[in-house]
Amino acid sequence: MDFKPVKSERVFENIIEQIKVNIYNGNLSKGSKLPSERDLSDILNVSRASIREALSALEILGILETKPGGGTYIVNNVSNAIIETMSLALALENDETEFIELRKILESESAYIAAQKHDEESISEMKKYFEMMGKDFDEDQNTYADENFHRALCRATKNKLLYDIVEALSIGVDNYIVNSRKRLMSNPKNLELLYQQHKNILESIENGKADDAREYVIEHINFVQEELRKLKLEK
């Protein structure tokens, strides 16, 4: 690992930056153990309080974990770090159009990949949530089924990084449009159309029709985007 004595201004940020550099250059990877607070303090020529401040900040971000009596490590599971930090950043962007455009790109390609793989376990999970949409639940239940259908679709890619990014995007979007989405789900005509759209997506994935799956997702998200636009105009 490559650590250097730090400058006096904003010491904890300098410490964080050096840890980041060691991650970028491969000196630290998932599961790596960091030097002890005392050793880092000596190497960097800073107080242990500054070391603790830097490590605490990275732990909050989900990059580090401290094991009682066992030291501080780079986390093995980076999903929480990706989802938490990215979803907050996306929520701050506050641009519904860009959210939906990005989601369209990621989910349509997810459907394409899922259709190529179309394993039974993934299809079974998608069917479970699809069948919930076909029942007379209230808009909260339909929203729950819809959200989890799309999560299952992304999990079906078997690409964990892609799933984490889409999940972060979903959290950012869902928190922003939650009320409009419930209004969309409360319209019986919309529910019927959404049910058919999800049926088309599911069947194309189940039958391994990757191009169709991609197009059906694009069609579905375009529909949702247009309906949300109409709801905004009604306000």
C-alpha positions as CSV (number, residue, x, y, z in Angstrom):
1,M,0.0,0.0,0.0
2,D,1.2,3.5,-0.8
3,F,0.5,6.1,1.9
4,K,2.3,9.4,2.3
5,P,2.4,12.1,5.1
6,V,-0.6,14.4,4.7
7,K,-0.9,18.2,4.5
8,S,-2.4,20.0,7.5
9,E,-5.5,21.5,5.8
10,R,-8.6,19.3,6.0
11,V,-6.6,16.3,7.1
12,F,-9.4,13.7,7.1
13,E,-10.2,14.5,3.4
14,N,-6.6,13.9,2.5
15,I,-6.6,10.6,4.3
16,I,-9.8,9.5,2.5
17,E,-8.2,10.5,-0.8
18,Q,-5.2,8.4,-0.1
19,I,-7.4,5.4,0.7
20,K,-9.3,6.0,-2.5
21,V,-6.1,6.1,-4.5
22,N,-5.0,2.8,-3.0
23,I,-8.3,1.3,-4.1
24,Y,-8.0,2.7,-7.6
25,N,-4.5,1.4,-8.1
26,G,-5.4,-2.1,-6.8
27,N,-3.4,-1.9,-3.5
28,L,-6.6,-2.3,-1.6
29,S,-9.4,-4.6,-2.9
30,K,-12.6,-6.2,-1.5
31,G,-11.8,-7.8,1.9
32,S,-8.4,-6.0,2.3
33,K,-7.5,-5.1,5.8
34,L,-6.2,-1.6,6.5
35,P,-3.3,-0.9,8.8
36,S,-4.4,-0.2,12.4
37,E,-5.3,3.3,13.5
38,R,-1.9,3.6,15.3
39,D,0.0,2.4,12.2
40,L,-1.9,4.8,9.9
41,S,-1.3,7.6,12.3
42,D,2.4,7.0,12.2
43,I,2.6,6.5,8.4
44,L,0.6,9.6,7.6
45,N,1.9,11.7,10.5
46,V,-1.5,12.7,11.7
47,S,-3.5,12.3,14.9
48,R,-5.5,9.1,15.5
49,A,-8.6,11.4,15.8
50,S,-8.2,12.4,12.2
51,I,-7.7,8.7,11.2
52,R,-11.0,7.8,13.0
53,E,-12.8,10.7,11.3
54,A,-11.7,9.5,7.9
55,L,-12.5,5.9,8.5
56,S,-15.9,6.7,10.0
57,A,-16.8,8.7,6.9
58,L,-15.9,5.8,4.6
59,E,-17.8,3.4,6.8
60,I,-20.9,5.5,6.5
61,L,-20.5,5.5,2.8
62,G,-20.4,1.7,2.9
63,I,-16.8,1.3,1.7
64,L,-15.3,0.2,5.0
65,E,-16.4,-2.1,7.8
66,T,-15.0,-2.4,11.3
67,K,-14.9,-5.8,13.0
68,P,-14.8,-5.5,16.8
69,G,-11.3,-6.6,17.8
70,G,-10.5,-7.5,14.2
71,G,-9.6,-4.2,12.5
72,T,-11.0,-2.3,9.6
73,Y,-11.6,-3.8,6.2
74,I,-12.7,-2.9,2.7
75,V,-16.2,-4.4,2.4
76,N,-16.7,-7.6,0.5
77,N,-20.2,-6.6,-0.6
78,V,-20.2,-3.2,-2.3
79,S,-23.9,-3.2,-3.2
80,N,-25.0,-1.0,-0.3
81,A,-22.3,1.5,-1.2
82,I,-23.4,1.7,-4.8
83,I,-27.1,1.8,-4.1
84,E,-27.0,4.3,-1.2
85,T,-24.6,6.8,-2.6
86,M,-26.0,6.7,-6.2
87,S,-29.6,6.8,-5.2
88,L,-29.0,10.0,-3.1
89,A,-27.0,11.6,-5.9
90,L,-29.7,10.8,-8.4
91,A,-32.5,12.1,-6.1
92,L,-30.6,15.4,-5.8
93,E,-30.5,15.7,-9.6
94,N,-34.3,16.0,-9.5
95,D,-34.8,15.6,-13.2
96,E,-37.6,13.1,-14.0
97,T,-37.0,13.1,-17.7
98,E,-33.4,12.1,-17.4
99,F,-34.3,9.5,-14.8
100,I,-36.7,7.9,-17.1
101,E,-34.5,8.1,-20.1
102,L,-31.7,6.4,-18.2
103,R,-34.0,3.8,-16.8
104,K,-35.3,3.0,-20.3
105,I,-31.8,2.4,-21.6
106,L,-30.8,0.2,-18.6
107,E,-34.0,-1.8,-18.3
108,S,-34.5,-2.4,-22.0
109,E,-31.0,-3.9,-22.2
110,S,-31.7,-5.8,-19.0
111,A,-34.8,-7.4,-20.6
112,Y,-32.7,-8.3,-23.7
113,I,-30.1,-10.0,-21.5
114,A,-32.7,-11.7,-19.3
115,A,-34.4,-13.1,-22.4
116,Q,-31.1,-14.5,-23.6
117,K,-30.6,-16.3,-20.3
118,H,-34.3,-17.0,-19.4
119,D,-33.7,-19.4,-16.5
120,E,-36.6,-21.0,-14.7
121,E,-35.9,-19.4,-11.3
122,S,-35.8,-15.9,-12.7
123,I,-39.0,-16.4,-14.7
124,S,-40.7,-17.9,-11.7
125,E,-39.9,-14.8,-9.6
126,M,-41.2,-12.5,-12.4
127,K,-44.4,-14.5,-12.7
128,K,-45.0,-14.2,-9.0
129,Y,-45.2,-10.4,-9.1
130,F,-46.9,-10.4,-12.5
131,E,-49.8,-12.5,-11.1
132,M,-50.2,-10.0,-8.2
133,M,-50.9,-7.3,-10.8
134,G,-53.7,-9.4,-12.1
135,K,-55.6,-9.3,-8.9
136,D,-57.8,-6.5,-7.5
137,F,-55.4,-5.0,-5.0
138,D,-55.3,-1.3,-4.2
139,E,-52.8,1.0,-5.8
140,D,-50.3,0.4,-3.1
141,Q,-50.3,-3.3,-3.8
142,N,-50.1,-2.8,-7.5
143,T,-47.2,-0.4,-7.1
144,Y,-45.4,-3.0,-4.9
145,A,-46.0,-5.7,-7.5
146,D,-44.8,-3.4,-10.4
147,E,-41.6,-2.4,-8.5
148,N,-40.7,-5.9,-7.7
149,F,-41.5,-7.2,-11.2
150,H,-38.9,-4.8,-12.5
151,R,-36.4,-5.7,-9.8
152,A,-36.9,-9.4,-10.7
153,L,-36.3,-8.6,-14.4
154,C,-33.0,-6.9,-13.6
155,R,-31.9,-9.8,-11.3
156,A,-32.6,-12.1,-14.2
157,T,-29.6,-10.6,-16.1
158,K,-27.4,-12.3,-13.5
159,N,-25.3,-9.1,-13.6
160,K,-25.0,-7.9,-10.0
161,L,-23.5,-4.5,-11.0
162,L,-26.2,-3.8,-13.5
163,Y,-28.8,-4.7,-10.9
164,D,-27.3,-2.4,-8.2
165,I,-27.2,0.5,-10.6
166,V,-30.8,0.0,-11.7
167,E,-31.9,-0.4,-8.1
168,A,-30.2,2.9,-7.2
169,L,-32.0,4.6,-10.1
170,S,-35.3,3.0,-9.1
171,I,-35.0,4.4,-5.6
172,G,-34.2,7.8,-6.9
173,V,-37.1,7.8,-9.3
174,D,-39.6,6.1,-7.1
175,N,-39.1,8.6,-4.2
176,Y,-39.5,11.4,-6.7
177,I,-42.7,10.3,-8.5
178,V,-44.3,8.2,-5.7
179,N,-47.6,10.2,-5.6
180,S,-47.9,10.4,-9.4
181,R,-47.2,6.7,-9.7
182,K,-50.0,5.8,-7.2
183,R,-52.4,8.0,-9.2
184,L,-51.4,6.2,-12.4
185,M,-52.0,2.8,-10.7
186,S,-55.4,3.9,-9.4
187,N,-56.9,4.3,-12.9
188,P,-58.5,1.0,-14.0
189,K,-57.8,1.7,-17.7
190,N,-54.2,2.2,-16.9
191,L,-54.0,-1.0,-14.8
192,E,-55.4,-3.0,-17.8
193,L,-52.8,-1.5,-20.1
194,L,-50.0,-2.0,-17.7
195,Y,-51.0,-5.6,-17.1
196,Q,-50.8,-6.3,-20.8
197,Q,-47.5,-4.5,-21.1
198,H,-46.0,-6.6,-18.3
199,K,-47.5,-9.7,-19.8
200,N,-45.7,-9.0,-23.1
201,I,-42.4,-8.4,-21.4
202,L,-42.7,-11.6,-19.3
203,E,-43.7,-13.8,-22.3
204,S,-41.0,-12.5,-24.5
205,I,-38.4,-13.2,-21.8
206,E,-39.8,-16.6,-21.1
207,N,-39.7,-17.5,-24.8
208,G,-36.2,-16.2,-25.3
209,K,-37.2,-13.4,-27.7
210,A,-34.6,-10.8,-26.7
211,D,-35.4,-8.2,-29.3
212,D,-39.1,-8.3,-28.5
213,A,-38.4,-8.1,-24.8
214,R,-36.3,-5.0,-25.3
215,E,-39.0,-3.3,-27.4
216,Y,-41.8,-4.1,-25.0
217,V,-39.8,-2.5,-22.1
218,I,-39.3,0.6,-24.2
219,E,-43.0,0.7,-25.1
220,H,-43.9,0.3,-21.4
221,I,-41.6,3.0,-20.1
222,N,-42.7,5.4,-22.9
223,F,-46.3,4.8,-21.9
224,V,-45.5,5.5,-18.2
225,Q,-43.5,8.6,-19.1
226,E,-46.4,10.0,-21.2
227,E,-49.0,9.2,-18.5
228,L,-46.9,10.9,-15.8
229,R,-46.6,13.9,-18.1
230,K,-50.4,14.1,-18.4
231,L,-50.8,13.9,-14.6
232,K,-48.4,16.8,-14.1
233,L,-50.4,18.9,-16.5
234,E,-53.6,18.1,-14.5
235,K,-52.2,19.7,-11.4
